[in-house]
Amino acid sequence: MKSKAVYLIAVVLLIMALAGCGVSKPAATVSEGEIKITDDLNQTIVLKQPAQRIISLYSAHTENLLALGLEAEIIGVSPAESDPAAKRKPVFDYRADPEKILAAQPDLVIIRPFIKQSHPDFVKTLEQANIKVVCLYPEKFDDFDSYIKKLAILTGKEQQAADKLAAFHAKLQQVAERTAKAQQKKQVYFEATATEYRTITPDSMPGTVLTLAGGLNVAADAQPLKAASSIAAYGSERLLMKAETIDVFLAQRGPMNPGITPDSIKQRPGFDKIKAVREGKVYIIDENLVSSPTFRLAEGVEQLARLIYPEVFVSQ
């Protein structure tokens, strides 16, 4: 009982830390009719009023803007949207001629830093036309609140964001309280891609989701492929050395790992030695629920927890 209490306290403290309960640098300011934020490329973005005509060139930005009640303000989206409301919007592509965006006359274009780094001329053209371009992308789970608050201040949706974040963290705490009831913590291997049996780094977005779901990362010793990467090469030999310690085998399905199924995992050479495979504890999780920075991360935490500890959710 003591170990369970210690575990629950540790997870709740992690949730509080992720919620920004400590002293932190303010994400943005609103004063004297002027909105000012610093984006993830350390650029200062100033608006005279909340954005009313927004083009989002990243599906997670779009999903979060919709969650804040900004469907009417979104006038354009990326080609890779999944939300039905987003699919009804005009599509813009940073790999195409920027003239299409210029003609739409947005007062804000929201991108990822990757776009500015890979297509600087595209962004420069927009900025030279006096279009505000903001680069946002939370690399880690504990950057999520700050990211949402910046979106909210840019769009005048601070209260909506506060309400959404409160519900988000309440869900995380509910899951922590459930998994703390487990008799024994379970060792989990999380496959990011089938290529070289790549896994997730412990401090990545899905790595933190796994921790919040109460799972112990078998591959906690994984090293990122490159600096700040969420993916780490692991290899079948290294994985099979830990075969008997793996209680649950998880794999994400999405653009990074398409077509993956429990059967395809079970049929791999030598995988019959893995405890989770023998016991039928091989599960697939939607990549968007564990890797994409949206409010659905809380849903991802709960889904993982239910897969890892079904016994503590039987009453729900």
Contacts in CASP RR format, 6 or more apart in sequence:
PFRMAT RR
TARGET T0000
AUTHOR 0000-0000-0000
METHOD contacts of the structure
MODEL  1
MKSKAVYLIAVVLLIMALAGCGVSKPAATVSEGEIKITDDLNQTIVLKQP
AQRIISLYSAHTENLLALGLEAEIIGVSPAESDPAAKRKPVFDYRADPEK
ILAAQPDLVIIRPFIKQSHPDFVKTLEQANIKVVCLYPEKFDDFDSYIKK
LAILTGKEQQAADKLAAFHAKLQQVAERTAKAQQKKQVYFEATATEYRTI
TPDSMPGTVLTLAGGLNVAADAQPLKAASSIAAYGSERLLMKAETIDVFL
AQRGPMNPGITPDSIKQRPGFDKIKAVREGKVYIIDENLVSSPTFRLAEG
VEQLARLIYPEVFVSQ
4 180 0 8 1.000
4 181 0 8 1.000
4 182 0 8 1.000
5 180 0 8 1.000
7 180 0 8 1.000
7 185 0 8 1.000
8 176 0 8 1.000
8 177 0 8 1.000
8 180 0 8 1.000
11 176 0 8 1.000
11 179 0 8 1.000
11 180 0 8 1.000
11 211 0 8 1.000
11 212 0 8 1.000
11 214 0 8 1.000
12 173 0 8 1.000
12 176 0 8 1.000
14 211 0 8 1.000
14 212 0 8 1.000
15 169 0 8 1.000
15 172 0 8 1.000
15 173 0 8 1.000
15 176 0 8 1.000
15 212 0 8 1.000
17 142 0 8 1.000
18 141 0 8 1.000
18 142 0 8 1.000
18 144 0 8 1.000
18 145 0 8 1.000
18 169 0 8 1.000
18 172 0 8 1.000
18 208 0 8 1.000
19 145 0 8 1.000
19 165 0 8 1.000
19 169 0 8 1.000
20 142 0 8 1.000
20 145 0 8 1.000
24 146 0 8 1.000
27 37 0 8 1.000
27 38 0 8 1.000
27 146 0 8 1.000
27 147 0 8 1.000
27 149 0 8 1.000
27 150 0 8 1.000
27 153 0 8 1.000
28 35 0 8 1.000
28 36 0 8 1.000
28 37 0 8 1.000
28 38 0 8 1.000
28 149 0 8 1.000
28 150 0 8 1.000
28 153 0 8 1.000
28 154 0 8 1.000
29 35 0 8 1.000
29 36 0 8 1.000
29 37 0 8 1.000
29 153 0 8 1.000
30 36 0 8 1.000
30 153 0 8 1.000
33 48 0 8 1.000
33 49 0 8 1.000
34 46 0 8 1.000
34 47 0 8 1.000
34 48 0 8 1.000
35 46 0 8 1.000
35 47 0 8 1.000
35 48 0 8 1.000
35 49 0 8 1.000
35 50 0 8 1.000
35 153 0 8 1.000
35 154 0 8 1.000
36 44 0 8 1.000
36 45 0 8 1.000
36 46 0 8 1.000
36 47 0 8 1.000
37 44 0 8 1.000
37 45 0 8 1.000
37 134 0 8 1.000
37 150 0 8 1.000
37 153 0 8 1.000
37 154 0 8 1.000
38 44 0 8 1.000
38 45 0 8 1.000
39 45 0 8 1.000
39 134 0 8 1.000
39 135 0 8 1.000
39 136 0 8 1.000
39 150 0 8 1.000
40 113 0 8 1.000
40 135 0 8 1.000
40 136 0 8 1.000
40 137 0 8 1.000
41 113 0 8 1.000
41 116 0 8 1.000
41 135 0 8 1.000
43 134 0 8 1.000
43 135 0 8 1.000
45 132 0 8 1.000
45 133 0 8 1.000
45 134 0 8 1.000
45 154 0 8 1.000
46 132 0 8 1.000
47 107 0 8 1.000
47 108 0 8 1.000
47 132 0 8 1.000
47 154 0 8 1.000
50 154 0 8 1.000
50 155 0 8 1.000
50 156 0 8 1.000
50 157 0 8 1.000
51 73 0 8 1.000
51 107 0 8 1.000
51 108 0 8 1.000
51 132 0 8 1.000
51 154 0 8 1.000
51 155 0 8 1.000
52 73 0 8 1.000
52 107 0 8 1.000
53 73 0 8 1.000
53 75 0 8 1.000
53 104 0 8 1.000
53 105 0 8 1.000
53 106 0 8 1.000
53 107 0 8 1.000
53 108 0 8 1.000
54 65 0 8 1.000
54 70 0 8 1.000
54 73 0 8 1.000
54 74 0 8 1.000
54 75 0 8 1.000
54 76 0 8 1.000
54 106 0 8 1.000
54 107 0 8 1.000
54 108 0 8 1.000
54 109 0 8 1.000
54 110 0 8 1.000
54 155 0 8 1.000
55 74 0 8 1.000
55 75 0 8 1.000
55 76 0 8 1.000
55 77 0 8 1.000
55 92 0 8 1.000
55 101 0 8 1.000
55 104 0 8 1.000
55 106 0 8 1.000
55 108 0 8 1.000
55 109 0 8 1.000
55 110 0 8 1.000
56 62 0 8 1.000
56 65 0 8 1.000
56 74 0 8 1.000
56 76 0 8 1.000
56 77 0 8 1.000
56 78 0 8 1.000
56 109 0 8 1.000
56 110 0 8 1.000
57 77 0 8 1.000
57 78 0 8 1.000
57 92 0 8 1.000
57 93 0 8 1.000
57 94 0 8 1.000
57 109 0 8 1.000
57 110 0 8 1.000
57 111 0 8 1.000
57 112 0 8 1.000
57 115 0 8 1.000
58 78 0 8 1.000
58 110 0 8 1.000
58 111 0 8 1.000
58 112 0 8 1.000
58 115 0 8 1.000
58 137 0 8 1.000
59 77 0 8 1.000
59 78 0 8 1.000
59 80 0 8 1.000
59 81 0 8 1.000
59 82 0 8 1.000
59 83 0 8 1.000
59 86 0 8 1.000
59 292 0 8 1.000
60 292 0 8 1.000
60 293 0 8 1.000
60 294 0 8 1.000
61 110 0 8 1.000
61 111 0 8 1.000
61 112 0 8 1.000
61 136 0 8 1.000
61 151 0 8 1.000
62 74 0 8 1.000
62 77 0 8 1.000
62 78 0 8 1.000
62 81 0 8 1.000
62 83 0 8 1.000
62 86 0 8 1.000
63 82 0 8 1.000
63 83 0 8 1.000
63 86 0 8 1.000
63 292 0 8 1.000
63 294 0 8 1.000
63 295 0 8 1.000
63 296 0 8 1.000
64 148 0 8 1.000
64 151 0 8 1.000
64 293 0 8 1.000
64 294 0 8 1.000
64 295 0 8 1.000
65 73 0 8 1.000
65 74 0 8 1.000
65 110 0 8 1.000
65 151 0 8 1.000
65 155 0 8 1.000
66 74 0 8 1.000
66 83 0 8 1.000
66 85 0 8 1.000
66 86 0 8 1.000
67 164 0 8 1.000
67 294 0 8 1.000
67 295 0 8 1.000
68 151 0 8 1.000
68 152 0 8 1.000
68 155 0 8 1.000
68 157 0 8 1.000
68 160 0 8 1.000
68 161 0 8 1.000
68 164 0 8 1.000
69 157 0 8 1.000
69 160 0 8 1.000
70 155 0 8 1.000
70 157 0 8 1.000
71 85 0 8 1.000
73 155 0 8 1.000
74 86 0 8 1.000
74 89 0 8 1.000
75 89 0 8 1.000
75 90 0 8 1.000
75 104 0 8 1.000
75 106 0 8 1.000
76 89 0 8 1.000
76 90 0 8 1.000
76 91 0 8 1.000
76 92 0 8 1.000
76 104 0 8 1.000
76 106 0 8 1.000
77 86 0 8 1.000
77 89 0 8 1.000
77 90 0 8 1.000
77 91 0 8 1.000
77 92 0 8 1.000
78 91 0 8 1.000
78 92 0 8 1.000
78 93 0 8 1.000
79 91 0 8 1.000
79 93 0 8 1.000
81 87 0 8 1.000
81 89 0 8 1.000
81 91 0 8 1.000
82 288 0 8 1.000
90 104 0 8 1.000
92 100 0 8 1.000
92 101 0 8 1.000
92 104 0 8 1.000
94 111 0 8 1.000
94 115 0 8 1.000
94 119 0 8 1.000
94 122 0 8 1.000
94 123 0 8 1.000
95 119 0 8 1.000
95 122 0 8 1.000
98 122 0 8 1.000
98 125 0 8 1.000
98 126 0 8 1.000
101 109 0 8 1.000
101 126 0 8 1.000
101 131 0 8 1.000
102 125 0 8 1.000
102 126 0 8 1.000
102 129 0 8 1.000
102 131 0 8 1.000
106 131 0 8 1.000
107 131 0 8 1.000
107 132 0 8 1.000
108 131 0 8 1.000
108 132 0 8 1.000
108 133 0 8 1.000
108 134 0 8 1.000
108 154 0 8 1.000
109 126 0 8 1.000
109 131 0 8 1.000
109 132 0 8 1.000
109 133 0 8 1.000
109 134 0 8 1.000
110 133 0 8 1.000
110 134 0 8 1.000
110 136 0 8 1.000
110 151 0 8 1.000
110 154 0 8 1.000
111 123 0 8 1.000
111 133 0 8 1.000
111 134 0 8 1.000
111 135 0 8 1.000
111 136 0 8 1.000
112 135 0 8 1.000
112 136 0 8 1.000
112 137 0 8 1.000
113 135 0 8 1.000
113 136 0 8 1.000
113 137 0 8 1.000
114 137 0 8 1.000
115 122 0 8 1.000
115 123 0 8 1.000
115 135 0 8 1.000
116 123 0 8 1.000
116 133 0 8 1.000
116 135 0 8 1.000
123 133 0 8 1.000
126 133 0 8 1.000
127 133 0 8 1.000
134 150 0 8 1.000
134 154 0 8 1.000
136 147 0 8 1.000
136 150 0 8 1.000
136 151 0 8 1.000
137 147 0 8 1.000
137 293 0 8 1.000
138 144 0 8 1.000
138 146 0 8 1.000
138 147 0 8 1.000
138 205 0 8 1.000
138 293 0 8 1.000
139 205 0 8 1.000
139 228 0 8 1.000
140 203 0 8 1.000
140 204 0 8 1.000
140 205 0 8 1.000
140 208 0 8 1.000
141 205 0 8 1.000
141 207 0 8 1.000
141 208 0 8 1.000
141 209 0 8 1.000
141 212 0 8 1.000
141 297 0 8 1.000
142 208 0 8 1.000
144 293 0 8 1.000
144 297 0 8 1.000
145 165 0 8 1.000
147 293 0 8 1.000
148 161 0 8 1.000
148 164 0 8 1.000
148 165 0 8 1.000
149 158 0 8 1.000
149 161 0 8 1.000
149 165 0 8 1.000
151 157 0 8 1.000
151 161 0 8 1.000
152 158 0 8 1.000
152 160 0 8 1.000
152 161 0 8 1.000
152 162 0 8 1.000
164 295 0 8 1.000
168 295 0 8 1.000
168 297 0 8 1.000
168 298 0 8 1.000
171 298 0 8 1.000
171 299 0 8 1.000
171 301 0 8 1.000
171 302 0 8 1.000
172 212 0 8 1.000
172 298 0 8 1.000
172 301 0 8 1.000
175 212 0 8 1.000
175 213 0 8 1.000
175 298 0 8 1.000
175 301 0 8 1.000
175 302 0 8 1.000
175 305 0 8 1.000
176 212 0 8 1.000
176 214 0 8 1.000
178 305 0 8 1.000
178 309 0 8 1.000
178 312 0 8 1.000
178 313 0 8 1.000
179 213 0 8 1.000
179 214 0 8 1.000
179 215 0 8 1.000
179 305 0 8 1.000
179 308 0 8 1.000
179 309 0 8 1.000
179 312 0 8 1.000
181 312 0 8 1.000
182 214 0 8 1.000
182 309 0 8 1.000
182 311 0 8 1.000
182 312 0 8 1.000
183 311 0 8 1.000
185 214 0 8 1.000
185 215 0 8 1.000
185 216 0 8 1.000
186 214 0 8 1.000
186 215 0 8 1.000
186 216 0 8 1.000
186 247 0 8 1.000
186 248 0 8 1.000
186 308 0 8 1.000
186 309 0 8 1.000
187 215 0 8 1.000
187 216 0 8 1.000
187 218 0 8 1.000
187 245 0 8 1.000
187 246 0 8 1.000
187 247 0 8 1.000
187 248 0 8 1.000
188 210 0 8 1.000
188 215 0 8 1.000
188 216 0 8 1.000
188 217 0 8 1.000
188 218 0 8 1.000
188 246 0 8 1.000
188 247 0 8 1.000
188 248 0 8 1.000
188 249 0 8 1.000
188 250 0 8 1.000
188 308 0 8 1.000
189 199 0 8 1.000
189 218 0 8 1.000
189 219 0 8 1.000
189 239 0 8 1.000
189 242 0 8 1.000
189 246 0 8 1.000
189 248 0 8 1.000
189 249 0 8 1.000
189 250 0 8 1.000
189 274 0 8 1.000
189 276 0 8 1.000
190 199 0 8 1.000
190 200 0 8 1.000
190 206 0 8 1.000
190 207 0 8 1.000
190 210 0 8 1.000
190 217 0 8 1.000
190 219 0 8 1.000
190 250 0 8 1.000
190 251 0 8 1.000
190 252 0 8 1.000
191 197 0 8 1.000
191 198 0 8 1.000
191 199 0 8 1.000
191 249 0 8 1.000
191 250 0 8 1.000
191 251 0 8 1.000
191 252 0 8 1.000
191 257 0 8 1.000
191 260 0 8 1.000
191 265 0 8 1.000
192 198 0 8 1.000
192 199 0 8 1.000
192 200 0 8 1.000
192 206 0 8 1.000
192 230 0 8 1.000
192 231 0 8 1.000
192 232 0 8 1.000
192 252 0 8 1.000
192 256 0 8 1.000
192 257 0 8 1.000
193 231 0 8 1.000
193 256 0 8 1.000
193 257 0 8 1.000
194 251 0 8 1.000
194 257 0 8 1.000
194 260 0 8 1.000
194 264 0 8 1.000
196 233 0 8 1.000
196 234 0 8 1.000
196 235 0 8 1.000
197 233 0 8 1.000
197 234 0 8 1.000
197 235 0 8 1.000
197 236 0 8 1.000
197 239 0 8 1.000
198 225 0 8 1.000
198 231 0 8 1.000
198 232 0 8 1.000
198 233 0 8 1.000
198 234 0 8 1.000
198 235 0 8 1.000
199 219 0 8 1.000
199 222 0 8 1.000
199 231 0 8 1.000
199 232 0 8 1.000
199 234 0 8 1.000
200 206 0 8 1.000
200 207 0 8 1.000
200 210 0 8 1.000
200 217 0 8 1.000
200 219 0 8 1.000
200 222 0 8 1.000
200 230 0 8 1.000
200 231 0 8 1.000
200 232 0 8 1.000
201 207 0 8 1.000
201 222 0 8 1.000
201 223 0 8 1.000
201 224 0 8 1.000
201 229 0 8 1.000
201 230 0 8 1.000
201 231 0 8 1.000
201 232 0 8 1.000
202 211 0 8 1.000
202 217 0 8 1.000
202 220 0 8 1.000
202 222 0 8 1.000
204 230 0 8 1.000
204 231 0 8 1.000
205 230 0 8 1.000
205 290 0 8 1.000
205 291 0 8 1.000
205 293 0 8 1.000
205 297 0 8 1.000
206 230 0 8 1.000
206 252 0 8 1.000
206 290 0 8 1.000
206 291 0 8 1.000
207 217 0 8 1.000
207 230 0 8 1.000
207 290 0 8 1.000
209 290 0 8 1.000
209 297 0 8 1.000
209 300 0 8 1.000
209 301 0 8 1.000
209 304 0 8 1.000
210 217 0 8 1.000
210 250 0 8 1.000
210 290 0 8 1.000
210 304 0 8 1.000
211 217 0 8 1.000
212 301 0 8 1.000
213 300 0 8 1.000
213 301 0 8 1.000
213 302 0 8 1.000
213 304 0 8 1.000
213 305 0 8 1.000
213 308 0 8 1.000
214 305 0 8 1.000
214 308 0 8 1.000
214 309 0 8 1.000
215 248 0 8 1.000
215 304 0 8 1.000
215 308 0 8 1.000
218 242 0 8 1.000
218 245 0 8 1.000
218 246 0 8 1.000
219 232 0 8 1.000
219 234 0 8 1.000
219 239 0 8 1.000
222 232 0 8 1.000
222 233 0 8 1.000
222 234 0 8 1.000
223 232 0 8 1.000
223 233 0 8 1.000
224 230 0 8 1.000
224 231 0 8 1.000
224 232 0 8 1.000
225 231 0 8 1.000
225 232 0 8 1.000
225 233 0 8 1.000
230 291 0 8 1.000
231 256 0 8 1.000
236 268 0 8 1.000
236 269 0 8 1.000
236 270 0 8 1.000
239 274 0 8 1.000
240 270 0 8 1.000
240 271 0 8 1.000
240 273 0 8 1.000
240 274 0 8 1.000
243 273 0 8 1.000
243 274 0 8 1.000
243 275 0 8 1.000
244 273 0 8 1.000
244 275 0 8 1.000
245 275 0 8 1.000
246 274 0 8 1.000
246 275 0 8 1.000
246 276 0 8 1.000
247 275 0 8 1.000
247 276 0 8 1.000
247 281 0 8 1.000
247 308 0 8 1.000
248 276 0 8 1.000
248 281 0 8 1.000
248 283 0 8 1.000
248 307 0 8 1.000
248 308 0 8 1.000
249 265 0 8 1.000
249 274 0 8 1.000
249 276 0 8 1.000
249 277 0 8 1.000
249 281 0 8 1.000
249 282 0 8 1.000
249 283 0 8 1.000
250 283 0 8 1.000
250 284 0 8 1.000
250 285 0 8 1.000
250 304 0 8 1.000
250 307 0 8 1.000
251 257 0 8 1.000
251 260 0 8 1.000
251 265 0 8 1.000
251 282 0 8 1.000
251 283 0 8 1.000
251 284 0 8 1.000
251 285 0 8 1.000
252 260 0 8 1.000
252 284 0 8 1.000
252 285 0 8 1.000
252 286 0 8 1.000
252 287 0 8 1.000
252 290 0 8 1.000
252 291 0 8 1.000
253 259 0 8 1.000
253 260 0 8 1.000
253 284 0 8 1.000
253 285 0 8 1.000
253 286 0 8 1.000
253 287 0 8 1.000
254 286 0 8 1.000
254 287 0 8 1.000
254 288 0 8 1.000
255 287 0 8 1.000
256 287 0 8 1.000
256 291 0 8 1.000
257 287 0 8 1.000
260 284 0 8 1.000
261 284 0 8 1.000
262 280 0 8 1.000
262 282 0 8 1.000
262 283 0 8 1.000
262 284 0 8 1.000
265 271 0 8 1.000
265 277 0 8 1.000
265 282 0 8 1.000
266 272 0 8 1.000
266 277 0 8 1.000
266 282 0 8 1.000
271 277 0 8 1.000
272 278 0 8 1.000
275 281 0 8 1.000
276 282 0 8 1.000
283 307 0 8 1.000
285 300 0 8 1.000
285 303 0 8 1.000
285 304 0 8 1.000
285 307 0 8 1.000
286 300 0 8 1.000
288 294 0 8 1.000
288 296 0 8 1.000
289 296 0 8 1.000
289 297 0 8 1.000
289 299 0 8 1.000
289 300 0 8 1.000
289 303 0 8 1.000
290 297 0 8 1.000
290 300 0 8 1.000
290 304 0 8 1.000
305 313 0 8 1.000
306 313 0 8 1.000
END
